[in-house]
Amino acid sequence: MTGIKTTGEKKLMFFSGRAHPELAEEVAHQLGVGVVPTKAFDFANGEIYVRYEESARGADCFLIQSHTAPINKWIMEQLIMIDALKRASARSITVIMPFYGYARQDKKHRGREPISARLVADMMKTAGADRLLTVDLHTDQIQGFFDGPVDHLFALPLLADYVGHKVDRSKLTVVSPDAGRVRVADRWCDRLGAPLAIVHKRRDKDVANQVTVHEVVGDVEGRVCVLVDDMIDTGGTICAAADALFAHGAEDVIVTATHGVLSGPAADRLMASKVSEFVFTDTLPTPGELELDKITVLSIAPTIANAVREVFEDGSVTSLFDE
């Protein structure tokens, strides 16, 4: 006898930071587990303290934290929580980031700029993460920034099925708000059997969130247009795109996005827009002032929970999105 055999079973433990506890509770409910009790608070100078109130030794740990505002605080808290799990002898640590902070900074547009999305991935790995699980990255290449498995989930089935059941598909046109979203919009077209249109825009490289819309490519006159994007931050891009569609004769415009960042002037822009409905998922908490009739929030929790279950049971996350 040269070793010791154990007959222990695998153990799943689910942890959450303080950024979006409602989503964490819903995911835990879908999994049929409880969120592990955690003591977390800020010191007077802003430092974060975390301690888990249950042993994580030998467990497969899943830690959820969505990078909402204040984004730097919640990323730091997630790093500290990962380190705490590593030092608590967790068997594996899967980091769930429904919204991946800094994802827009995925490449250098000009000299002397950082690639912050890569830095976030490096910090997660250094802290002790074995695996990342995220929803609708800004660009697919971010999956390669992390040195380990990355499970990239999609909200398209959830959003597209909602729109498809609500709108007459014979009048529907899927619209990409820029050239970068064409591949995603094309998948929407395949799922809904709708034609594609594109809004051509030019962004001012020296002014953040400054967009000039130039033209619409495709037939939108008399059509119900669904604008599809991965995130809406200040709302300037998407509202300008919607205005361009109405100017070209669109009958109605519905906007869908996975991540409702909704910062700064977003509330005023969404309220003033002629768009009939904005549809988001709850990867990020919706600001209270934006609880409007024209805003619909769909739950991403079942999608995340199914992915967690597949990872834990050594199944296939890809199979969740196979048509």
C-alpha positions as CSV (number, residue, x, y, z in Angstrom):
1,M,0.0,0.0,0.0
2,T,1.7,3.2,-1.2
3,G,-1.2,5.7,-0.9
4,I,-4.4,6.4,0.8
5,K,-7.8,6.2,-1.0
6,T,-10.7,8.4,-0.1
7,T,-14.4,7.8,-0.8
8,G,-15.5,11.4,-0.4
9,E,-18.0,13.0,-2.8
10,K,-17.5,16.2,-4.7
11,K,-18.9,19.3,-2.9
12,L,-20.3,22.4,-4.6
13,M,-20.2,25.7,-2.6
14,F,-21.6,29.0,-3.9
15,F,-20.2,32.3,-2.8
16,S,-21.2,35.9,-3.6
17,G,-19.7,39.3,-3.3
18,R,-21.7,42.4,-2.3
19,A,-22.1,43.9,-5.8
20,H,-25.3,42.2,-6.9
21,P,-26.7,39.9,-4.2
22,E,-30.1,39.6,-5.8
23,L,-28.7,37.8,-8.8
24,A,-26.5,35.6,-6.6
25,E,-29.6,34.5,-4.5
26,E,-31.5,33.7,-7.7
27,V,-28.7,31.6,-9.1
28,A,-28.3,29.8,-5.8
29,H,-32.1,29.1,-5.8
30,Q,-31.8,27.7,-9.3
31,L,-29.0,25.4,-8.2
32,G,-30.9,24.4,-5.0
33,V,-28.1,25.5,-2.7
34,G,-27.6,28.4,-0.3
35,V,-25.1,31.3,-0.7
36,V,-22.3,30.6,1.8
37,P,-22.5,33.1,4.7
38,T,-19.7,35.6,4.4
39,K,-18.6,38.4,6.6
40,A,-17.5,41.4,4.5
41,F,-17.1,45.0,5.3
42,D,-15.0,48.1,4.5
43,F,-12.5,49.6,6.9
44,A,-12.6,53.4,7.4
45,N,-9.8,53.9,4.8
46,G,-11.7,51.8,2.2
47,E,-9.8,48.5,2.6
48,I,-12.0,45.4,2.2
49,Y,-12.2,42.6,4.7
50,V,-13.7,39.2,3.9
51,R,-14.1,35.9,5.9
52,Y,-16.2,32.9,5.0
53,E,-18.2,31.4,7.9
54,E,-18.0,27.8,6.6
55,S,-15.0,25.6,5.6
56,A,-14.3,25.5,1.9
57,R,-11.6,22.8,2.2
58,G,-11.7,20.4,-0.7
59,A,-14.8,22.0,-2.2
60,D,-15.5,23.1,-5.8
61,C,-16.1,26.8,-5.2
62,F,-18.1,29.1,-7.5
63,L,-17.8,32.8,-6.7
64,I,-20.1,35.3,-8.4
65,Q,-19.5,39.0,-8.6
66,S,-20.8,41.4,-11.3
67,H,-18.6,44.4,-12.0
68,T,-21.1,47.2,-11.4
69,A,-20.4,50.7,-10.1
70,P,-18.2,51.4,-8.2
71,I,-16.5,48.9,-10.5
72,N,-13.0,49.1,-9.1
73,K,-14.2,48.3,-5.6
74,W,-16.1,45.2,-6.7
75,I,-13.2,43.9,-8.8
76,M,-10.9,44.3,-5.8
77,E,-13.4,42.6,-3.5
78,Q,-13.6,39.6,-5.9
79,L,-9.8,39.3,-6.0
80,I,-9.7,39.3,-2.2
81,M,-12.5,36.7,-2.1
82,I,-10.6,34.5,-4.5
83,D,-7.4,34.8,-2.4
84,A,-9.4,33.8,0.7
85,L,-10.7,30.7,-1.0
86,K,-7.2,29.7,-2.2
87,R,-5.9,30.0,1.3
88,A,-8.9,28.1,2.6
89,S,-7.7,25.1,0.6
90,A,-10.6,25.1,-2.0
91,R,-10.3,22.2,-4.5
92,S,-11.2,24.5,-7.4
93,I,-12.2,28.1,-7.8
94,T,-14.6,29.1,-10.6
95,V,-15.0,32.9,-10.9
96,I,-18.4,34.0,-12.3
97,M,-18.4,37.5,-13.8
98,P,-21.8,38.1,-15.4
99,F,-20.4,41.4,-16.6
100,Y,-16.7,41.5,-17.2
101,G,-15.3,44.8,-16.1
102,Y,-12.9,46.7,-18.5
103,A,-14.0,44.5,-21.4
104,R,-14.1,47.4,-23.8
105,Q,-10.4,48.0,-23.3
106,D,-9.5,44.8,-25.2
107,K,-6.9,46.2,-27.6
108,K,-4.7,49.2,-28.2
109,H,-6.4,51.7,-30.5
110,R,-3.4,54.1,-30.2
111,G,0.1,54.1,-28.7
112,R,0.7,54.2,-25.0
113,E,-2.8,52.7,-24.1
114,P,-3.3,49.8,-21.8
115,I,-5.1,46.5,-22.6
116,S,-7.0,46.5,-19.3
117,A,-9.2,43.5,-20.2
118,R,-6.0,41.4,-20.2
119,L,-4.9,42.9,-16.9
120,V,-8.2,41.9,-15.2
121,A,-7.7,38.3,-16.5
122,D,-4.2,38.3,-15.2
123,M,-5.2,39.5,-11.8
124,M,-7.9,36.9,-11.5
125,K,-5.4,34.1,-12.4
126,T,-2.8,35.5,-10.0
127,A,-5.4,35.7,-7.2
128,G,-6.1,32.0,-7.6
129,A,-8.9,31.5,-10.1
130,D,-8.9,28.2,-12.0
131,R,-11.7,29.0,-14.4
132,L,-13.8,32.0,-15.6
133,L,-17.5,32.0,-16.4
134,T,-18.9,35.1,-18.0
135,V,-21.8,36.4,-20.2
136,D,-21.5,38.1,-23.6
137,L,-18.0,39.4,-23.6
138,H,-17.5,42.6,-25.6
139,T,-15.2,40.7,-27.9
140,D,-14.5,37.0,-28.2
141,Q,-10.8,37.5,-28.0
142,I,-10.9,38.2,-24.3
143,Q,-11.4,34.4,-23.8
144,G,-7.7,34.1,-24.7
145,F,-6.5,36.6,-22.1
146,F,-7.1,34.1,-19.2
147,D,-4.7,31.2,-18.9
148,G,-7.3,28.6,-18.2
149,P,-10.8,27.5,-19.2
150,V,-13.3,30.3,-20.0
151,D,-17.0,29.5,-20.3
152,H,-18.6,32.2,-22.5
153,L,-22.3,32.2,-22.0
154,F,-24.8,33.9,-24.4
155,A,-28.0,35.8,-23.6
156,L,-29.1,35.7,-27.2
157,P,-31.6,32.8,-26.8
158,L,-33.2,34.5,-23.8
159,L,-33.5,37.9,-25.5
160,A,-34.3,36.7,-29.0
161,D,-37.1,34.4,-27.8
162,Y,-38.6,37.2,-25.8
163,V,-38.7,39.5,-28.8
164,G,-39.8,36.7,-31.2
165,H,-42.9,36.0,-29.1
166,K,-43.8,39.7,-28.8
167,V,-43.4,41.0,-32.3
168,D,-44.9,39.9,-35.7
169,R,-41.8,38.3,-37.2
170,S,-42.9,39.1,-40.8
171,K,-42.4,42.8,-40.0
172,L,-39.2,42.3,-38.0
173,T,-35.7,43.6,-39.0
174,V,-32.6,42.9,-36.9
175,V,-30.3,45.9,-36.7
176,S,-26.7,46.0,-35.7
177,P,-25.8,49.4,-34.2
178,D,-22.3,49.2,-35.6
179,A,-20.0,47.0,-37.7
180,G,-18.6,45.3,-34.6
181,R,-22.0,43.7,-33.8
182,V,-22.8,42.3,-37.2
183,R,-21.8,38.7,-36.3
184,V,-24.1,38.8,-33.3
185,A,-26.9,40.4,-35.3
186,D,-26.5,37.7,-37.9
187,R,-27.1,35.0,-35.3
188,W,-30.3,36.9,-34.3
189,C,-31.4,36.8,-38.0
190,D,-30.9,33.1,-38.1
191,R,-32.9,32.5,-34.9
192,L,-35.8,34.8,-35.8
193,G,-35.8,34.4,-39.6
194,A,-35.5,38.2,-40.1
195,P,-33.5,40.4,-42.5
196,L,-30.4,42.4,-41.3
197,A,-29.7,46.1,-41.4
198,I,-26.7,48.0,-40.1
199,V,-26.3,51.5,-38.7
200,H,-23.0,53.0,-39.8
201,K,-21.4,55.2,-37.2
202,R,-18.2,57.1,-36.4
203,R,-17.0,57.6,-32.9
204,D,-14.9,60.6,-31.9
205,K,-11.6,59.0,-30.7
206,D,-10.8,62.0,-28.5
207,V,-14.2,62.4,-26.8
208,A,-15.6,59.5,-24.7
209,N,-19.2,58.4,-25.6
210,Q,-19.4,60.8,-28.5
211,V,-20.9,59.2,-31.6
212,T,-22.1,60.5,-35.0
213,V,-24.5,58.3,-36.9
214,H,-24.1,58.5,-40.7
215,E,-26.4,56.2,-42.5
216,V,-28.5,53.0,-42.4
217,V,-27.6,50.1,-44.6
218,G,-30.7,47.9,-45.3
219,D,-34.4,48.4,-45.7
220,V,-36.1,49.5,-42.4
221,E,-39.0,51.6,-43.8
222,G,-42.3,50.4,-42.2
223,R,-40.4,47.7,-40.3
224,V,-40.2,46.9,-36.6
225,C,-36.5,47.2,-35.9
226,V,-34.8,45.4,-33.0
227,L,-31.4,46.9,-32.2
228,V,-29.0,44.4,-30.7
229,D,-26.0,45.2,-28.6
230,D,-23.9,43.7,-25.8
231,M,-24.1,46.7,-23.4
232,I,-25.6,50.1,-23.1
233,D,-23.6,52.6,-21.0
234,T,-24.6,56.2,-21.3
235,G,-27.2,55.4,-24.0
236,G,-25.8,57.9,-26.5
237,T,-24.8,55.3,-29.2
238,I,-28.0,53.3,-29.1
239,C,-30.4,56.3,-28.9
240,A,-28.6,57.9,-31.9
241,A,-29.0,54.7,-33.8
242,A,-32.7,54.5,-33.0
243,D,-33.2,58.1,-34.2
244,A,-31.5,57.2,-37.5
245,L,-33.9,54.2,-37.9
246,F,-36.9,56.4,-37.3
247,A,-35.5,59.0,-39.7
248,H,-35.4,56.2,-42.3
249,G,-39.0,55.3,-41.8
250,A,-39.0,52.6,-39.2
251,E,-42.4,51.9,-37.7
252,D,-41.0,51.0,-34.3
253,V,-37.7,50.3,-32.5
254,I,-37.0,47.8,-29.7
255,V,-33.5,47.9,-28.1
256,T,-32.0,44.8,-26.6
257,A,-28.7,44.5,-24.7
258,T,-27.2,41.9,-22.3
259,H,-25.7,44.4,-19.9
260,G,-27.5,47.5,-18.8
261,V,-24.6,49.6,-17.5
262,L,-26.8,52.7,-17.6
263,S,-24.4,55.3,-16.2
264,G,-24.4,59.1,-16.4
265,P,-27.1,60.6,-18.6
266,A,-28.5,57.2,-19.5
267,A,-31.7,57.7,-17.5
268,D,-32.7,60.9,-19.3
269,R,-31.7,59.6,-22.7
270,L,-33.8,56.4,-22.3
271,M,-36.8,58.3,-21.0
272,A,-36.6,60.8,-23.8
273,S,-36.1,58.3,-26.6
274,K,-38.8,57.3,-29.0
275,V,-37.8,53.6,-28.6
276,S,-40.9,51.6,-27.4
277,E,-39.0,49.1,-25.2
278,F,-35.5,48.5,-23.8
279,V,-34.8,44.9,-22.9
280,F,-31.9,43.9,-20.7
281,T,-30.8,41.0,-18.6
282,D,-30.0,41.3,-14.9
283,T,-26.2,40.7,-15.2
284,L,-26.1,44.2,-13.6
285,P,-28.5,45.7,-11.1
286,T,-30.8,48.3,-12.8
287,P,-30.7,51.7,-11.2
288,G,-33.8,52.6,-9.3
289,E,-34.5,55.7,-11.3
290,L,-34.8,53.5,-14.4
291,E,-37.6,51.3,-13.2
292,L,-39.8,52.5,-16.1
293,D,-42.6,50.9,-18.1
294,K,-40.5,50.8,-21.2
295,I,-37.6,48.9,-19.6
296,T,-37.9,45.1,-19.3
297,V,-35.3,43.1,-17.3
298,L,-35.0,39.3,-18.0
299,S,-33.4,36.9,-15.6
300,I,-30.0,35.5,-16.6
301,A,-29.9,33.3,-13.5
302,P,-31.2,30.1,-15.1
303,T,-28.5,30.3,-17.8
304,I,-25.7,30.8,-15.2
305,A,-27.0,28.1,-13.0
306,N,-27.2,25.6,-15.8
307,A,-23.6,26.4,-16.7
308,V,-22.4,26.0,-13.1
309,R,-24.1,22.6,-13.0
310,E,-22.4,21.5,-16.2
311,V,-19.0,22.6,-14.9
312,F,-19.5,20.9,-11.6
313,E,-20.7,17.7,-13.1
314,D,-18.0,17.7,-15.8
315,G,-20.6,18.1,-18.5
316,S,-20.6,20.4,-21.6
317,V,-21.4,24.1,-21.3
318,T,-21.4,24.3,-25.1
319,S,-24.3,21.9,-25.2
320,L,-26.5,24.5,-23.5
321,F,-26.4,26.7,-26.6
322,D,-26.5,24.0,-29.4
323,E,-29.5,24.6,-31.6
